[in-house]
Amino acid sequence: MVSKIRAAVFFGGPSVEHEVSVITAMQAIQALNKDRYQVIPVYTAKNGDLYTGDHLSDLESYRNIPEALSKARKVVLQKEGNEVQLVLAKQKRFGSSVVSGVDVALPIYHGTGGEDGVMQAHFERLGLPYTGPDVTSSAIGMDKWASKAMFKLHGVPCVEGVKVTQSQYFTDPEAAAQAIEQAVGYPAIIKPYNLGSSVGIHKCRDRAALLEGLEDAFLYSRAVLAERAVQNLREINCAVLGDDEEARASVCEEPLNATDILTYADKYQSGGKTGKTGAKSGGGSKGMQSLARVVPADLPEEMSKKVQQLAIDAFRAIGACGCSRIDFLLDNETGELFANEINTIPGSLAFYLWEKSGLDFTGLMDEMIHLALKRQRQQSLLHTSFETNLLQSARIGGAKSGKKV
């Protein structure tokens, strides 16, 4: 009998997108093949503590989080020999404190503290395979300014913009606003440089709105981006699945919204609109699945192929792995297309795009885990040490004799 792969799903975290992460994780847990995987939910509280328990796989548990945590076990990750384990944070005096071994981690965080490379670095240190991009790619993907720089280096078009830090703004708000006006003009889009889910985003048409938008965006981030607003806007999204050796794009989608930029409410609280998907949304409990959308997007075949290729180019530009969603801005009058951002752990893992591309959610999860284990195998072949006798002869600088370091 073949033993199951112990797959720990990590979610929650210290982010303004905490709740969205919980919803995506519940969707992923449902989709995982229980005949193949032993699924271990690991909820990350907003203070960073880890908890596990079977009931944490049920969305209903999060209606009352304090009660759910009172029934859960607080744990930490540690390595014992060649095995990574979840162990009780408060060790037992007698008996084993091991809750479970872990074969692969599935970080399903949105936003800072999980999607930005923080947890990926923790998994790397333990030698634990994990789904999604590595530390560097995660950090670049979360930093909208850095990711756009990489896009441009790889020929992926982006809108013009400027980055403004908190210190620049609060030292002289009027000067910062003037610099934005000169670089971008109106209307301008203001957004935190390292958040998703449309938190802190504003479309500003004059100086007063600009200052108000900056004040709000700086509540969530130490730096913001100001970008030129695309006119005659259509938002087109496309997912990519793979790694640096092979990647493929999904069908395109067009989110539908009542405003001229998608808000948090548009994405997660739209409540019951229906697009070509034929699936009626159910509001916040369905995550990004609840957003009214047209899938596939109503685009000429040539434009669809252009979006798909640019999505793959953007994916490769930051060295992504697993499943990412790349969001584009299309000027419907001029036909200009711009990469807006890459979501390295997209809401609902963009499963609705893959379903329309012929890959169901369970198959998507299988492929993501396969990519994680493949990367770990490749990593294990690399040398992680270089044998020298340096420490045998080294001396601290300032010593009277011997080599100085």
Summary of the structure (lengths in Angstrom):
residues: 405
radius of gyration: 22.9
end to end distance: 55.3
largest distance: 79.5
contacts: 1351
relative contact order: 0.12
helix: 37%
strand: 26%
